[in-house]
Amino acid sequence: MYIICVRDHFMIAHSFKGKVFGPAQNLHGATYVVDVEFRRLELDEDGVIVDIGLASETLKSILKELNYKNLDESDEFSDKNTTTEFLAHTIFQRMEAKVHEGLLGTLALSLDSMRVTLHESHVAWAAYEGPIDKGMKE
């Protein structure tokens, strides 16, 4: 499997519902470093997986929608615990949609899978990994 990764970051505020979260039930901030890995079984005829420039620009546009936001105030997330795991899946879904919209170029339509990792500190991270839905590529 061939892998290429792009990285960016974003900052949010949020709180969690549930005693399991202890003091994180209170409003707090988080700064995430985000890695998105694009994977293909085979390289294309030019020896690449995906256009790294388009991948970087697309990630930046996805994170712009979240950056400097209080997620507790968002209708989209009002009934969700926006944990690191949840946000990794959210970014995965948004990136997958951008692949199918053609924003990463036609080469991206041949991707096999993707992994989104959110680093919340130097010692803790969460990720969501899955195949690229082939049914959406029409």
Summary of the structure (lengths in Angstrom):
residues: 138
radius of gyration: 15.9
end to end distance: 24.1
largest distance: 53.3
contacts: 386
relative contact order: 0.21
helix: 38%
strand: 30%
